[in-house]
Amino acid sequence: MNTNIFSGCIPALMTPCKADRSVDFDALVRKGKELIDTGMSAVVYCGSMGDWPLLSDADRMEGVARLVAAGIPTIVGTGAVNSKIAAEHAAHAQKVGAHGLMVIPRVLSRGSSMAAQRQHFAAVLNAAPDLPSVIYNSPYYGFATRADLFFDLRKDHSNLIGFKEFGGADDLRYAAEFITSQDDSVNLMIGVDTQVFHGYINCGAGGSITGIGNALPKEALHLVALCEKAAAGDAIARLRAQELDAAMQVLSSFDEGADLVLYYKHMMVLQGDAEYTLHFNQTDALSDSQRNYAERQFKLFQTWYQSWSQQPDVLALAA
């Protein structure tokens, strides 16, 4: 079992669609390859960024199979309304040779019940015992996985090797204090772009699952590299990581809202990825003011980064 799959910088792929709003699998694979070639360590497919609630189960499985067949290290999101379907996605991921699972909590039905969530997590983990897996903790799914449940599951499921935290600074601190610091073999993954610096420096995270990295892969990788050096004690890297993290904060903050996919697809279109222009729901669109704001902030950041990244010590740290 390759637990190293949960390390480094990992983009949560968005799902491109054709003019008829069906999945563009060729574009999905092309983007996955491009991001790996840029330096990403793996991709996540069919997390929230992949619009899993809007896709058919068949489309999700085909996307996973195509990514794996293309040689792309792939971590599979298991979100589903019922546990049986979630387990089927996990089993399919293992069958086609995916590299890991991101186990999403049970939603809607008994989502607030710890007993129901334990059975749900167990069903998914049992369906793919050979795949290293992390539990995805997010307030948007309506359930907070805490240390007692996590370690209770770990007793029975050796493939549960980590925790992806999307809940923000306080939740990352909780995960570091009560989960990963209790067992050094448990890996903490940063799940929200605004918390990369905090997650690496203050919480000992081992990797970052990124949304903004789809649109700004070089810059997201740069931030992670600086944070890794800062976490090892490099004082100059820490200062530069803080600067880059602060400069990205507005763009990163889109990751925290309901329109994250709309924002990051638009940013990709600005970068020339026209296949991300459309959304699966025709009415899903940024307002004119949202679009104008995003474009101004995107241009501001790019102008700043072009100047900032040419400073001698920044160049030296990147060498």
Phi, psi and chi 1 to 4 in degrees:
 res  aa     phi    psi   chi1   chi2   chi3   chi4
   1 MET       -  120.7 -172.9 -179.6  -60.6      -
   2 ASN   -89.8   91.4  177.2   21.5      -      -
   3 THR   -73.8  -13.1   60.1      -      -      -
   4 ASN   -68.5   -9.5  -71.6  -26.6      -      -
   5 ILE   -59.4  -28.1 -167.5   69.6      -      -
   6 PHE   -95.3   70.4  -69.1  102.4      -      -
   7 SER  -155.7  162.1   61.7      -      -      -
   8 GLY    73.4 -151.8      -      -      -      -
   9 CYS  -110.0  124.8 -168.0      -      -      -
  10 ILE  -129.0  111.5  -57.4  172.3      -      -
  11 PRO   -75.2  139.8   26.9  -32.8      -      -
  12 ALA   -87.9  102.9      -      -      -      -
  13 LEU   -61.4  139.7  -68.0 -179.1      -      -
  14 MET   -91.4  159.6  -68.5  179.1  -74.3      -
  15 THR  -102.0  113.6  -54.8      -      -      -
  16 PRO   -76.1  154.0   28.6  -32.6      -      -
  17 CYS  -132.7  156.3   54.7      -      -      -
  18 LYS   -81.1 -178.2  -59.4  176.4 -177.2  177.8
  19 ALA   -61.2  -29.6      -      -      -      -
  20 ASP   -88.1    7.5   63.5   -2.1      -      -
  21 ARG    66.6   24.8  -61.3 -178.0 -164.6  -86.4
  22 SER   -89.8  163.0   62.4      -      -      -
  23 VAL   -67.3  133.4  177.2      -      -      -
  24 ASP   -95.7   87.9 -171.5  -22.2      -      -
  25 PHE   -66.1  -35.6  -68.1  109.2      -      -
  26 ASP   -62.4  -43.1  -69.4  -20.9      -      -
  27 ALA   -67.4  -35.3      -      -      -      -
  28 LEU   -60.9  -48.7  174.3   70.5      -      -
  29 VAL   -66.7  -40.7  171.1      -      -      -
  30 ARG   -59.6  -43.2 -173.2  163.3   59.9 -112.3
  31 LYS   -68.5  -39.5  178.4   54.3   64.6  175.8
  32 GLY   -59.6  -45.7      -      -      -      -
  33 LYS   -62.1  -43.4  -74.3 -177.3  175.5  178.6
  34 GLU   -59.7  -42.7  178.0 -173.9  -47.2      -
  35 LEU   -69.4  -38.5  -70.4  166.3      -      -
  36 ILE   -65.0  -41.5  -66.0  -62.4      -      -
  37 ASP   -64.1  -27.6  -71.5  -15.5      -      -
  38 THR   -72.4  -23.3  -57.1      -      -      -
  39 GLY   130.3    0.0      -      -      -      -
  40 MET   -65.4  145.9  -61.1  -65.4 -176.7      -
  41 SER   -84.1  -23.6   53.0      -      -      -
  42 ALA  -168.4 -180.0      -      -      -      -
  43 VAL  -129.1  152.8  -59.1      -      -      -
  44 VAL  -102.7  135.9  166.0      -      -      -
  45 TYR  -126.2  135.6 -173.8   54.2      -      -
  46 CYS    69.1   41.6  -85.7      -      -      -
  47 GLY   -85.7 -163.7      -      -      -      -
  48 SER   -59.8  -37.0  -56.1      -      -      -
  49 MET   -64.3  -26.3  -69.2  -75.9  -67.9      -
  50 GLY   -85.1    5.1      -      -      -      -
  51 ASP    60.5   40.1  -82.9  -27.3      -      -
  52 TRP   -55.5  -34.2   70.2 -100.4      -      -
  53 PRO   -68.6  -15.4  -19.9   34.1      -      -
  54 LEU   -98.2   -4.0  -55.4 -177.1      -      -
  55 LEU  -105.4  152.1  -56.2  180.0      -      -
  56 SER   -73.7  158.6   70.7      -      -      -
  57 ASP   -61.2  -37.5  -67.4  -36.7      -      -
  58 ALA   -64.1  -42.4      -      -      -      -
  59 ASP   -64.4  -41.5  -80.2  -16.0      -      -
  60 ARG   -60.3  -46.8  -70.0  172.9   60.7 -179.8
  61 MET   -66.6  -38.1  -70.1 -179.9  179.9      -
  62 GLU   -65.1  -40.7 -177.4  170.1   -7.8      -
  63 GLY   -60.0  -44.9      -      -      -      -
  64 VAL   -60.5  -48.1  168.7      -      -      -
  65 ALA   -61.6  -39.5      -      -      -      -
  66 ARG   -70.2  -39.8  -70.5 -153.0 -170.8 -172.1
  67 LEU   -62.2  -45.9  -71.2  165.3      -      -
  68 VAL   -64.5  -43.6  172.5      -      -      -
  69 ALA   -61.8  -27.1      -      -      -      -
  70 ALA   -82.5    1.8      -      -      -      -
  71 GLY    82.0   20.7      -      -      -      -
  72 ILE   -94.0  121.9  -61.7  166.8      -      -
  73 PRO   -59.5  118.1  -20.0   32.3      -      -
  74 THR  -125.8  126.3  -56.0      -      -      -
  75 ILE  -105.4  132.1  -62.4  163.0      -      -
  76 VAL  -108.1  128.5  178.2      -      -      -
  77 GLY   -77.9  139.4      -      -      -      -
  78 THR  -110.8   21.6   65.7      -      -      -
  79 GLY   -59.5  135.2      -      -      -      -
  80 ALA  -164.9  157.7      -      -      -      -
  81 VAL   -74.8  -29.7  172.3      -      -      -
  82 ASN  -126.7  154.6   74.8   57.8      -      -
  83 SER   -64.7  -32.9  -59.8      -      -      -
  84 LYS   -60.8  -45.4  179.0  176.9 -179.9  -68.1
  85 ILE   -68.4  -40.0  -60.1  -60.6      -      -
  86 ALA   -58.4  -43.7      -      -      -      -
  87 ALA   -65.5  -34.6      -      -      -      -
  88 GLU   -65.2  -38.0  -72.5  175.5    0.3      -
  89 HIS   -65.8  -37.9  -77.7  -70.0      -      -
  90 ALA   -65.5  -45.8      -      -      -      -
  91 ALA   -62.6  -40.4      -      -      -      -
  92 HIS   -63.4  -42.5  173.5  -94.3      -      -
  93 ALA   -57.4  -45.3      -      -      -      -
  94 GLN   -65.9  -40.7  179.5  167.8  -61.5      -
  95 LYS   -61.4  -41.2  178.6 -179.0  177.9 -178.9
  96 VAL   -87.8   -3.2  -60.0      -      -      -
  97 GLY    93.6   25.4      -      -      -      -
  98 ALA   -63.7  169.6      -      -      -      -
  99 HIS  -108.8  -11.9  -59.5   76.4      -      -
 100 GLY  -174.4  169.8      -      -      -      -
 101 LEU  -124.9  142.5  -66.8 -178.9      -      -
 102 MET  -110.5  105.1 -169.4  170.1   69.9      -
 103 VAL   -88.6  111.8 -174.8      -      -      -
 104 ILE   -91.7  139.3  -65.5  170.9      -      -
 105 PRO   -61.7  164.5  -21.6   32.7      -      -
 106 ARG   -65.3  136.0 -179.2  171.6  173.5  171.3
 107 VAL  -119.2  154.4  -65.2      -      -      -
 108 LEU    68.4  -72.2  -60.7 -179.8      -      -
 109 SER   -80.1  114.0  170.0      -      -      -
 110 ARG    56.4   31.5  -62.2 -172.8   68.1 -145.5
 111 GLY   -64.9  -22.8      -      -      -      -
 112 SER   -91.1   -1.3   61.1      -      -      -
 113 SER   -88.7  121.4  165.4      -      -      -
 114 MET   -64.0  -39.5 -176.0  177.2  -66.2      -
 115 ALA   -62.0  -43.1      -      -      -      -
 116 ALA   -66.2  -39.9      -      -      -      -
 117 GLN   -66.3  -37.2  -68.8  -69.7   -0.4      -
 118 ARG   -62.1  -44.0 -166.0 -159.1 -172.7  -73.6
 119 GLN   -65.2  -36.9  -66.1  -57.1  -42.9      -
 120 HIS   -64.8  -52.0  171.8   84.3      -      -
 121 PHE   -58.3  -42.4  -72.4  134.7      -      -
 122 ALA   -62.6  -41.1      -      -      -      -
 123 ALA   -62.5  -42.1      -      -      -      -
 124 VAL   -68.5  -45.6  175.7      -      -      -
 125 LEU   -65.3  -37.0  -66.7  164.9      -      -
 126 ASN   -66.1  -29.8  -82.3  -30.8      -      -
 127 ALA   -72.9  -19.7      -      -      -      -
 128 ALA  -141.3   66.3      -      -      -      -
 129 PRO   -66.5  -16.5   24.2  -34.3      -      -
 130 ASP   -92.8   -2.4  -63.0  -28.6      -      -
 131 LEU  -102.0  124.5  -70.0 -173.6      -      -
 132 PRO   -61.6  138.7   22.2  -32.2      -      -
 133 SER  -136.3  147.4  -56.6      -      -      -
 134 VAL  -122.4  143.7  -61.8      -      -      -
 135 ILE   -81.2  134.2  -77.1  178.4      -      -
 136 TYR   -95.1  111.1 -179.4   -0.2      -      -
 137 ASN  -100.0  119.9 -163.3   55.4      -      -
 138 SER  -149.4  133.5  169.7      -      -      -
 139 PRO   -62.0  -22.3   20.7  -31.9      -      -
 140 TYR   -69.1  -20.1  -65.9   98.4      -      -
 141 TYR   -92.6   -1.4  -70.9  118.3      -      -
 142 GLY    79.3   12.3      -      -      -      -
 143 PHE  -145.1  131.3 -178.8   79.0      -      -
 144 ALA  -103.9  114.6      -      -      -      -
 145 THR   -79.2  123.1  -56.3      -      -      -
 146 ARG  -109.9  174.3  -70.2  -58.3 -174.3 -125.0
 147 ALA   -59.3  -40.0      -      -      -      -
 148 ASP   -63.2  -43.4   52.4   -8.1      -      -
 149 LEU   -68.5  -41.7  175.3   55.8      -      -
 150 PHE   -58.8  -48.9 -178.3   86.0      -      -
 151 PHE   -76.2  -24.8  -74.9  107.1      -      -
 152 ASP   -64.3  -41.4 -175.3   43.5      -      -
 153 LEU   -67.4  -38.3  -72.8  162.4      -      -
 154 ARG   -60.3  -29.4  -78.7  -97.1  -68.7  178.9
 155 LYS   -61.0  -33.0  -69.5 -172.8  -59.8 -175.8
 156 ASP  -105.8  -11.6  -61.3  -33.0      -      -
 157 HIS  -134.7   96.7  -54.5  -77.9      -      -
 158 SER   -69.7  -16.1   60.4      -      -      -
 159 ASN   -79.6   -7.7   55.1  -32.1      -      -
 160 LEU   -82.4  101.9  177.8   56.5      -      -
 161 ILE  -116.1   -1.2   58.0   91.1      -      -
 162 GLY  -167.4 -176.2      -      -      -      -
 163 PHE  -142.5  121.7 -162.2   75.7      -      -
 164 LYS  -101.2  121.4  178.3 -160.2  171.3 -174.7
 165 GLU  -109.3  117.0 -177.9   51.6   74.0      -
 166 PHE  -108.2    3.1 -169.3   83.7      -      -
 167 GLY   -82.8   -1.5      -      -      -      -
 168 GLY   104.6 -172.7      -      -      -      -
 169 ALA   -61.2  -46.6      -      -      -      -
 170 ASP   -65.6  -39.1  -70.1  -16.2      -      -
 171 ASP   -70.6  -35.9  -74.1  -30.5      -      -
 172 LEU   -61.8  -42.8  -92.8  169.6      -      -
 173 ARG   -61.1  -42.7  164.6   73.4 -177.8  -90.7
 174 TYR   -60.0  -47.3  172.6   87.1      -      -
 175 ALA   -60.4  -40.7      -      -      -      -
 176 ALA   -68.2  -39.6      -      -      -      -
 177 GLU   -76.3  -37.0 -171.5  169.9   -2.5      -
 178 PHE  -114.8  -11.4  -64.3  104.0      -      -
 179 ILE  -115.1  -66.6  -63.7  178.0      -      -
 180 THR   -72.3  -26.6   54.8      -      -      -
 181 SER   -78.8  -12.8  -67.5      -      -      -
 182 GLN   -81.8  -26.1 -175.5  175.7  155.2      -
 183 ASP  -147.6  109.6 -176.7  -18.6      -      -
 184 ASP   -65.6  -15.9  -71.3  -18.9      -      -
 185 SER   -82.6   -6.9   68.4      -      -      -
 186 VAL   -87.8  130.5  176.5      -      -      -
 187 ASN   -98.3  133.4 -168.7   22.2      -      -
 188 LEU  -100.8  125.4  176.5   60.8      -      -
 189 MET  -109.7  130.6  -61.4  -64.3  -65.2      -
 190 ILE   -74.9  129.7  -57.2  157.2      -      -
 191 GLY  -112.8    2.4      -      -      -      -
 192 VAL  -136.6  134.5   58.3      -      -      -
 193 ASP   -66.1  -23.2  -75.2  -43.1      -      -
 194 THR   -74.4  -10.8   55.2      -      -      -
 195 GLN  -115.4   21.4  -59.3  -59.3  -36.1      -
 196 VAL   -64.2  -49.3  174.1      -      -      -
 197 PHE   -62.0  -50.4 -179.3   87.7      -      -
 198 HIS   -59.1  -42.2  173.0   63.5      -      -
 199 GLY   -65.1  -43.0      -      -      -      -
 200 TYR   -74.3  -47.6  -87.9  103.4      -      -
 201 ILE   -78.3  -46.3  -51.9  -54.5      -      -
 202 ASN   -96.4  -17.1  -58.9  -39.8      -      -
 203 CYS  -121.8   -3.1  -56.5      -      -      -
 204 GLY    68.2   31.9      -      -      -      -
 205 ALA   -63.1  150.9      -      -      -      -
 206 GLY  -100.9   -8.2      -      -      -      -
 207 GLY  -172.9  173.1      -      -      -      -
 208 SER  -135.1  128.3  171.0      -      -      -
 209 ILE   -99.7  117.1  -64.2  176.5      -      -
 210 THR  -114.7  144.9  176.9      -      -      -
 211 GLY   -94.7  -49.1      -      -      -      -
 212 ILE   -63.4  -22.4 -161.8  172.0      -      -
 213 GLY   -63.6  -16.7      -      -      -      -
 214 ASN   -66.3  -39.0  -73.4  -82.1      -      -
 215 ALA   -93.7  -31.4      -      -      -      -
 216 LEU  -128.2   64.8  -65.4  170.2      -      -
 217 PRO   -64.6  -42.9   21.0  -32.2      -      -
 218 LYS   -61.5  -43.0  179.2  179.0   70.9  173.5
 219 GLU   -70.8  -39.1  -65.1   83.2   -8.0      -
 220 ALA   -64.6  -42.0      -      -      -      -
 221 LEU   -64.4  -37.8  -76.2  162.6      -      -
 222 HIS   -61.8  -44.8 -164.6  172.6      -      -
 223 LEU   -62.7  -44.7  177.1   58.1      -      -
 224 VAL   -62.4  -42.1  166.1      -      -      -
 225 ALA   -62.9  -42.0      -      -      -      -
 226 LEU   -64.6  -41.4  -72.7  170.9      -      -
 227 CYS   -65.7  -38.4  -73.3      -      -      -
 228 GLU   -62.7  -42.3  -72.2  175.9  -23.2      -
 229 LYS   -67.6  -39.1  -70.3 -179.0  178.9  179.7
 230 ALA   -65.3  -38.7      -      -      -      -
 231 ALA   -65.5  -22.9      -      -      -      -
 232 ALA   -88.3    0.1      -      -      -      -
 233 GLY   109.2    5.3      -      -      -      -
 234 ASP   -77.2  111.1 -171.3  -41.6      -      -
 235 ALA   -68.3  -38.7      -      -      -      -
 236 ILE   -68.7  -41.2  -59.0  -59.3      -      -
 237 ALA   -60.4  -36.6      -      -      -      -
 238 ARG   -63.7  -43.7 -178.0  175.8 -178.9  128.8
 239 LEU   -62.8  -45.5  -71.1  172.2      -      -
 240 ARG   -69.0  -35.8  -66.8  -49.6 -169.4 -170.3
 241 ALA   -63.0  -40.6      -      -      -      -
 242 GLN   -61.7  -41.5  -76.2  179.5  -55.8      -
 243 GLU   -63.5  -46.7  -68.1  171.8   -6.3      -
 244 LEU   -67.2  -42.0 -179.4   51.6      -      -
 245 ASP   -60.0  -43.4 -175.6   64.0      -      -
 246 ALA   -65.6  -40.7      -      -      -      -
 247 ALA   -66.5  -28.1      -      -      -      -
 248 MET   -89.7   -2.8  -67.7  178.1   72.2      -
 249 GLN   -58.9  -42.5  -84.4  -60.8  -61.0      -
 250 VAL   -64.6  -48.3  169.6      -      -      -
 251 LEU   -64.2  -38.8  -59.8  178.9      -      -
 252 SER   -65.4  -31.7  -64.3      -      -      -
 253 SER   -66.7  -19.6   70.9      -      -      -
 254 PHE   -60.7  -26.3  -63.1  145.7      -      -
 255 ASP   -64.5  -19.4 -163.7   26.6      -      -
 256 GLU   -90.8   -8.1  -61.8  177.2  -27.6      -
 257 GLY  -109.1  172.2      -      -      -      -
 258 ALA   -67.1  -22.4      -      -      -      -
 259 ASP   -97.6   21.1  -67.5  -28.2      -      -
 260 LEU   -56.0  -43.3   75.4  167.4      -      -
 261 VAL   -65.5  -39.5  174.1      -      -      -
 262 LEU   -62.6  -43.9  -51.4 -172.9      -      -
 263 TYR   -64.9  -49.3  -84.1  115.0      -      -
 264 TYR   -73.6  -31.4  -69.7  140.2      -      -
 265 LYS   -64.0  -41.2  -82.3 -167.8  172.5 -177.1
 266 HIS   -64.2  -40.4 -175.6   57.8      -      -
 267 MET   -63.0  -34.6  -71.2  166.3   62.8      -
 268 MET   -68.6  -37.7  -68.3  175.2   74.0      -
 269 VAL   -62.1  -40.2  171.6      -      -      -
 270 LEU   -61.0  -26.9  -65.8  175.7      -      -
 271 GLN   -87.8   -0.1  -63.0  -78.5   65.3      -
 272 GLY   105.9    4.4      -      -      -      -
 273 ASP   -92.1   78.2  -67.2  -45.5      -      -
 274 ALA   -63.0  -23.1      -      -      -      -
 275 GLU   -68.1   -7.1   58.2  -92.2   37.3      -
 276 TYR  -100.9   14.9  -71.0   88.0      -      -
 277 THR   -68.2  -41.0  -59.1      -      -      -
 278 LEU   -95.4  160.4  -61.7  179.1      -      -
 279 HIS  -121.2  160.5  -58.6  -78.0      -      -
 280 PHE   -67.0  -34.2  -69.2  101.1      -      -
 281 ASN   -95.4  122.5  -74.1  -27.9      -      -
 282 GLN   -59.4  -31.1 -172.1  171.5   -5.3      -
 283 THR   -82.5   -7.2   55.0      -      -      -
 284 ASP   -76.4  114.5  -74.2  -14.3      -      -
 285 ALA  -161.3  147.4      -      -      -      -
 286 LEU   -69.2  147.8  -63.7  172.8      -      -
 287 SER   -72.4  165.5   67.5      -      -      -
 288 ASP   -58.4  -40.5  -71.2  -17.6      -      -
 289 SER   -69.2  -39.4   61.1      -      -      -
 290 GLN   -61.5  -44.8  -74.9  177.9  -54.0      -
 291 ARG   -64.1  -43.7 -170.5  167.6   51.0 -106.5
 292 ASN   -62.7  -42.5  -69.7  -21.6      -      -
 293 TYR   -63.3  -47.0  179.9   66.7      -      -
 294 ALA   -61.0  -42.0      -      -      -      -
 295 GLU   -66.1  -40.1  -71.2  174.8    2.3      -
 296 ARG   -65.3  -44.3  -68.8 -172.2 -173.9  111.9
 297 GLN   -66.5  -36.8  -69.3  -64.0  -40.7      -
 298 PHE   -64.4  -45.5 -166.1   56.5      -      -
 299 LYS   -65.5  -41.4 -177.2  177.3 -179.7 -179.3
 300 LEU   -59.5  -47.1  173.8   64.3      -      -
 301 PHE   -63.5  -45.7  172.9   76.2      -      -
 302 GLN   -60.3  -41.2  -71.8 -179.0  -54.1      -
 303 THR   -64.4  -45.1  -58.1      -      -      -
 304 TRP   -61.7  -46.4  174.3   87.4      -      -
 305 TYR   -64.5  -38.3 -177.1   80.8      -      -
 306 GLN   -58.9  -40.1 -175.4  176.6   17.0      -
 307 SER   -76.9  -48.5  172.5      -      -      -
 308 TRP   -61.4  -41.3  174.8   85.6      -      -
 309 SER   -70.8  -10.6   61.7      -      -      -
 310 GLN   -94.3    1.6  -63.5  -53.3  -55.3      -
 311 GLN   -66.7  143.3  -63.8  177.0   95.2      -
 312 PRO   -55.8  -42.7  -27.9   35.8      -      -
 313 ASP   -73.3  -28.5   62.1  -21.8      -      -
 314 VAL   -67.4  -43.5  175.8      -      -      -
 315 LEU   -62.9  -39.5  -69.1  169.6      -      -
 316 ALA   -65.6  -39.5      -      -      -      -
 317 LEU   -67.2  -28.7  -75.3  164.9      -      -
 318 ALA   -81.5  -13.2      -      -      -      -
 319 ALA   -71.1      -      -      -      -      -
